[in-house]
């Protein structure tokens, strides 16, 4: 379960920016290729937020679909499987990931 280490990393980013203020909401953007299980991330966040003295901090997740540009046929396509990075058009593995591998803290609300 890598979601626990991801939550620890989120807290490591958030705490310095909060500057001792109460953290109300943390927003993250998660790409489909990160293989994050939303329920596990939410559960782990409840553990980490309590440990890091942010007991009321909610975690809002935005998920980003995976998209690739094929170097063989030139087509830009969404990837429906997070296990296969083949071009859906020509089945080439020579693709560039355009989006879907993000894991970013995008904003936070403090009071």
N, CA, C and O of each residue as an XYZ file, in Angstrom:
444
protein
N       0.843     -1.175      0.000
C       0.000      0.000      0.000
C       0.891      1.241      0.000
O       1.353      1.686      1.051
N       1.125      1.796     -1.196
C       1.958      2.986     -1.291
C       1.183      4.257     -0.960
O       1.770      5.337     -0.895
N      -0.109      4.144     -0.754
C      -0.918      5.309     -0.421
C      -0.485      5.959      0.898
O      -0.597      7.176      1.048
N       0.002      5.171      1.843
C       0.464      5.740      3.110
C       1.659      6.656      2.880
O       1.699      7.765      3.414
N       2.626      6.210      2.097
C       3.790      7.061      1.825
C       3.391      8.283      0.998
O       3.987      9.349      1.154
N       2.402      8.148      0.129
C       1.913      9.304     -0.626
C       1.290     10.333      0.317
O       1.508     11.533      0.154
N       0.527      9.876      1.288
C      -0.081     10.789      2.262
C       0.974     11.466      3.128
O       0.836     12.638      3.480
N       2.013     10.741      3.467
C       3.110     11.344      4.226
C       3.789     12.432      3.393
O       4.170     13.477      3.919
N       3.935     12.179      2.102
C       4.527     13.180      1.212
C       3.621     14.406      1.093
O       4.105     15.537      1.082
N       2.323     14.187      1.006
C       1.372     15.306      0.952
C       1.518     16.166      2.205
O       1.608     17.390      2.114
N       1.541     15.531      3.363
C       1.692     16.267      4.627
C       3.010     17.030      4.654
O       3.074     18.149      5.161
N       4.061     16.425      4.108
C       5.360     17.084      4.059
C       5.359     18.343      3.206
O       6.131     19.268      3.460
N       4.507     18.382      2.207
C       4.364     19.572      1.368
C       3.467     20.606      2.048
O       3.762     21.801      2.028
N       2.389     20.145      2.639
C       1.368     21.036      3.197
C       1.839     21.765      4.452
O       1.642     22.974      4.570
N       2.449     21.059      5.377
C       2.800     21.637      6.685
C       3.611     22.933      6.576
O       3.259     23.912      7.232
N       4.681     22.979      5.775
C       5.439     24.233      5.692
C       4.613     25.403      5.134
O       4.772     26.541      5.577
N       3.744     25.128      4.177
C       2.919     26.189      3.601
C       1.825     26.650      4.553
O       1.407     27.807      4.498
N       1.363     25.779      5.409
C       0.319     26.149      6.372
C       0.861     27.110      7.422
O       0.117     27.929      7.962
N       2.135     27.012      7.706
C       2.758     27.938      8.642
C       2.128     27.964     10.017
O       2.005     29.031     10.619
N       1.725     26.805     10.528
C       1.141     26.726     11.857
C      -0.353     26.994     11.909
O      -0.983     26.818     12.952
N      -0.921     27.419     10.789
C      -2.366     27.647     10.745
C      -3.101     26.320     10.572
O      -2.518     25.317     10.161
N      -4.378     26.339     10.893
C      -5.207     25.140     10.765
C      -5.437     24.834      9.282
O      -5.805     25.721      8.512
N      -5.221     23.590      8.888
C      -5.447     23.168      7.507
C      -6.865     22.615      7.411
O      -7.226     21.676      8.121
N      -7.665     23.210      6.523
C      -9.054     22.786      6.346
C      -9.211     21.807      5.185
O      -9.869     20.776      5.324
N      -8.611     22.127      4.047
C      -8.746     21.304      2.843
C      -7.414     21.245      2.117
O      -6.711     22.247      1.986
N      -7.084     20.048      1.649
C      -5.918     19.847      0.785
C      -6.446     19.264     -0.519
O      -7.176     18.272     -0.520
N      -6.065     19.897     -1.640
C      -6.496     19.407     -2.952
C      -5.309     18.809     -3.694
O      -4.236     19.407     -3.778
N      -5.531     17.624     -4.224
C      -4.478     16.947     -4.979
C      -5.005     16.538     -6.351
O      -6.190     16.256     -6.526
N      -4.091     16.513     -7.316
C      -4.395     16.056     -8.669
C      -3.613     14.766     -8.880
O      -2.394     14.735     -8.709
N      -4.324     13.700     -9.252
C      -3.722     12.370     -9.337
C      -3.964     11.784    -10.724
O      -5.106     11.658    -11.166
N      -2.882     11.429    -11.399
C      -2.989     10.817    -12.715
C      -3.356      9.349    -12.622
O      -3.010      8.662    -11.661
N      -4.066      8.881    -13.643
C      -4.518      7.485    -13.685
C      -3.355      6.498    -13.652
O      -3.508      5.377    -13.166
N      -2.202      6.902    -14.160
C      -1.055      5.994    -14.210
C      -0.366      5.827    -12.859
O       0.510      4.974    -12.717
N      -0.745      6.619    -11.877
C      -0.152      6.516    -10.533
C      -0.673      5.318     -9.753
O      -0.132      4.982     -8.700
N      -1.694      4.684    -10.247
C      -2.257      3.475     -9.633
C      -2.615      3.687     -8.160
O      -2.307      2.865     -7.297
N      -3.266      4.799     -7.910
C      -3.712      5.129     -6.560
C      -5.139      4.622     -6.377
O      -6.003      4.840     -7.226
N      -5.367      3.955     -5.273
C      -6.715      3.497     -4.921
C      -7.342      4.599     -4.058
O      -6.896      4.825     -2.933
N      -8.368      5.283     -4.569
C      -8.933      6.426     -3.840
C      -9.347      6.115     -2.406
O      -9.099      6.915     -1.503
N      -9.970      4.974     -2.190
C     -10.412      4.620     -0.837
C      -9.226      4.430      0.102
O      -9.284      4.824      1.266
N      -8.159      3.831     -0.400
C      -6.955      3.638      0.420
C      -6.291      4.966      0.730
O      -5.824      5.187      1.847
N      -6.248      5.856     -0.264
C      -5.652      7.167     -0.039
C      -6.453      7.937      1.009
O      -5.873      8.566      1.894
N      -7.765      7.889      0.914
C      -8.613      8.572      1.905
C      -8.396      8.013      3.304
O      -8.279      8.768      4.269
N      -8.342      6.697      3.411
C      -8.118      6.070      4.714
C      -6.752      6.461      5.280
O      -6.645      6.848      6.443
N      -5.724      6.359      4.463
C      -4.373      6.698      4.927
C      -4.273      8.171      5.308
O      -3.549      8.531      6.237
N      -5.008      9.027      4.584
C      -4.993     10.446      4.916
C      -5.526     10.682      6.326
O      -5.000     11.533      7.044
N      -6.553      9.950      6.736
C      -7.083     10.130      8.092
C      -6.035      9.775      9.141
O      -5.989     10.395     10.204
N      -5.200      8.790      8.855
C      -4.134      8.418      9.789
C      -3.050      9.485      9.835
O      -2.617      9.900     10.910
N      -2.619      9.922      8.663
C      -1.510     10.876      8.580
C      -1.925     12.242      9.102
O      -1.154     12.884      9.815
N      -3.112     12.697      8.768
C      -3.531     14.031      9.214
C      -3.598     14.101     10.735
O      -3.266     15.132     11.319
N      -4.024     13.014     11.388
C      -4.045     13.005     12.850
C      -2.633     13.019     13.415
O      -2.349     13.745     14.368
N      -1.755     12.228     12.835
C      -0.366     12.155     13.289
C       0.349     13.494     13.088
O       1.169     13.894     13.914
N       0.037     14.175     12.003
C       0.696     15.445     11.665
C      -0.014     16.662     12.258
O       0.282     17.796     11.881
N      -0.947     16.434     13.183
C      -1.678     17.508     13.861
C      -2.468     18.384     12.884
O      -2.460     19.612     12.975
N      -3.151     17.714     11.945
C      -4.078     18.382     11.033
C      -5.402     17.612     11.067
O      -5.875     17.165     10.023
N      -6.010     17.449     12.259
C      -7.119     16.504     12.423
C      -8.363     16.790     11.590
O      -9.148     15.880     11.326
N      -8.555     18.037     11.173
C      -9.763     18.379     10.420
C      -9.519     18.529      8.920
O     -10.444     18.837      8.169
N      -8.302     18.316      8.490
C      -7.961     18.529      7.078
C      -8.613     17.480      6.181
O      -8.376     16.280      6.323
N      -9.436     17.962      5.259
C     -10.073     17.080      4.284
C      -9.178     16.969      3.057
O      -8.459     17.906      2.710
N      -9.232     15.822      2.413
C      -8.455     15.595      1.198
C      -9.417     15.527      0.018
O     -10.276     14.648     -0.045
N      -9.264     16.465     -0.919
C     -10.070     16.465     -2.137
C      -9.193     15.995     -3.291
O      -8.110     16.534     -3.523
N      -9.671     14.989     -4.008
C      -8.895     14.384     -5.090
C      -9.518     14.680     -6.444
O     -10.726     14.545     -6.634
N      -8.670     15.085     -7.378
C      -9.072     15.248     -8.773
C      -8.266     14.236     -9.576
O      -7.039     14.200     -9.487
N      -8.949     13.423    -10.350
C      -8.264     12.389    -11.120
C      -8.129     12.810    -12.575
O      -9.055     13.365    -13.168
N      -6.954     12.533    -13.140
C      -6.631     12.909    -14.512
C      -6.465     11.646    -15.342
O      -5.707     10.748    -14.976
N      -7.175     11.581    -16.457
C      -7.064     10.432    -17.358
C      -5.694     10.426    -18.038
O      -5.066     11.471    -18.207
N      -5.248      9.249    -18.420
C      -3.965      9.111    -19.110
C      -4.146      9.384    -20.598
O      -5.126      8.962    -21.212
N      -3.177     10.098    -21.159
C      -3.202     10.413    -22.579
C      -1.784     10.306    -23.124
O      -0.827     10.721    -22.470
N      -1.656      9.749    -24.321
C      -0.343      9.565    -24.940
C      -0.331     10.126    -26.357
O      -1.370     10.281    -26.998
N       0.878     10.424    -26.822
C       1.127     10.794    -28.217
C       2.009      9.696    -28.788
O       3.098      9.437    -28.276
N       1.534      9.045    -29.857
C       2.286      7.953    -30.470
C       3.370      8.521    -31.376
O       3.094      9.365    -32.228
N       4.591      8.062    -31.193
C       5.696      8.496    -32.041
C       5.694      7.770    -33.384
O       6.324      8.224    -34.340
N       4.996      6.658    -33.454
C       4.940      5.884    -34.699
C       3.889      6.422    -35.667
O       4.194      6.687    -36.830
N       2.657      6.586    -35.195
C       1.583      7.027    -36.096
C       1.184      8.486    -35.878
O       0.438      9.052    -36.677
N       1.680      9.098    -34.791
C       1.400     10.503    -34.528
C       0.081     10.797    -33.837
O      -0.219     11.955    -33.544
N      -0.688      9.794    -33.578
C      -2.016      9.998    -32.988
C      -1.927     10.286    -31.487
O      -1.122      9.691    -30.771
N      -2.765     11.205    -31.036
C      -2.900     11.505    -29.612
C      -4.143     10.780    -29.123
O      -5.222     10.944    -29.693
N      -4.000      9.974    -28.062
C      -5.109      9.126    -27.620
C      -5.181      9.037    -26.108
O      -4.174      9.143    -25.407
N      -6.393      8.840    -25.629
C      -6.598      8.509    -24.218
C      -6.285      7.032    -24.040
O      -6.532      6.222    -24.934
N      -5.742      6.689    -22.883
C      -5.416      5.301    -22.564
C      -6.478      4.790    -21.601
O      -6.699      5.370    -20.538
N      -7.124      3.716    -21.977
C      -8.197      3.198    -21.127
C      -7.689      2.225    -20.064
O      -8.350      2.019    -19.046
N      -6.527      1.630    -20.293
C      -5.970      0.687    -19.323
C      -4.756      1.306    -18.649
O      -3.866      1.835    -19.314
N      -4.728      1.237    -17.338
C      -3.543      1.751    -16.643
C      -2.416      0.732    -16.625
O      -1.351      0.999    -16.068
N      -2.632     -0.414    -17.217
C      -1.619     -1.467    -17.254
C      -0.907     -1.539    -18.603
O       0.119     -2.209    -18.718
N      -1.428     -0.865    -19.619
C      -0.852     -0.949    -20.954
C      -0.695      0.445    -21.541
O      -1.650      1.220    -21.589
N       0.509      0.756    -21.985
C       0.770      2.053    -22.593
C       0.964      1.927    -24.097
O       1.800      2.625    -24.671
N       0.220      1.065    -24.729
C       0.285      0.916    -26.176
C      -0.637      1.929    -26.837
O      -1.681      2.287    -26.292
N      -0.237      2.386    -28.022
C      -1.094      3.266    -28.801
C      -2.356      2.497    -29.189
O      -2.259      1.420    -29.779
N      -3.531      3.027    -28.871
C      -4.766      2.324    -29.230
C      -4.984      2.232    -30.741
O      -5.751      1.391    -31.211
N      -4.311      3.093    -31.495
C      -4.491      3.120    -32.940
C      -3.632      2.076    -33.651
O      -4.135      1.317    -34.479
N      -2.317      2.036    -33.327
C      -1.403      1.148    -34.066
C      -0.718      0.102    -33.182
O       0.067     -0.706    -33.679
N      -1.004      0.109    -31.892
C      -0.445     -0.836    -30.915
C       1.060     -0.663    -30.668
O       1.694     -1.554    -30.103
N       1.636      0.467    -31.084
C       3.051      0.732    -30.838
C       3.272      1.068    -29.364
O       2.429      1.693    -28.721
N       4.417      0.644    -28.848
C       4.797      0.983    -27.474
C       5.630      2.262    -27.434
O       6.014      2.719    -26.357
N       5.910      2.837    -28.595
C       6.723      4.049    -28.689
C       5.821      5.273    -28.523
O       5.470      5.940    -29.496
N       5.459      5.548    -27.284
C       4.539      6.643    -26.986
C       5.151      7.599    -25.970
O       6.003      7.222    -25.166
N       4.699      8.830    -26.030
C       5.066      9.842    -25.044
C       3.839     10.091    -24.171
O       2.745     10.326    -24.684
N       4.021     10.040    -22.868
C       2.915     10.304    -21.941
C       2.690     11.811    -21.874
O       3.595     12.567    -21.519
N       1.489     12.238    -22.215
C       1.140     13.657    -22.182
C       0.537     14.058    -20.843
O       0.813     15.146    -20.338
N      -0.271     13.198    -20.276
C      -0.848     13.446    -18.954
C      -1.310     12.120    -18.370
O      -1.494     11.131    -19.080
N      -1.490     12.131    -17.068
C      -1.923     10.918    -16.388
C      -0.913     10.383    -15.399
O      -1.191      9.419    -14.686
N       0.274     11.006    -15.348
C       1.266     10.550    -14.368
C       1.475     11.586    -13.253
O       2.461     11.528    -12.517
N       0.544     12.523    -13.142
C       0.651     13.577    -12.136
C       0.394     13.059    -10.729
O      -0.368     12.114    -10.522
N       1.033     13.686     -9.791
C       0.668     13.575     -8.378
C       1.092     14.894     -7.753
O       2.250     15.071     -7.373
N       0.141     15.818     -7.650
C       0.444     17.183     -7.239
C      -0.496     17.673     -6.149
O      -1.695     17.397     -6.177
N       0.056     18.396     -5.197
C      -0.779     19.169     -4.283
C      -1.062     20.465     -5.028
O      -0.142     21.237     -5.301
N      -2.324     20.710     -5.360
C      -2.658     21.877     -6.176
C      -3.044     23.101     -5.353
O      -2.798     24.232     -5.772
N      -3.647     22.882     -4.184
C      -3.996     24.014     -3.325
C      -4.382     23.517     -1.938
O      -4.602     22.325     -1.720
N      -4.456     24.463     -1.011
C      -4.923     24.138      0.330
C      -5.642     25.335      0.912
O      -5.338     26.482      0.585
N      -6.593     25.055      1.770
C      -7.315     26.097      2.495
C      -6.876     26.034      3.948
O      -6.865     24.969      4.565
N      -6.514     27.194      4.483
C      -6.113     27.277      5.889
C      -6.959     28.347      6.576
O      -7.524     29.227      5.927
N      -7.032     28.250      7.892
C      -7.778     29.273      8.644
C      -7.018     29.617      9.909
O      -7.467     30.456     10.690
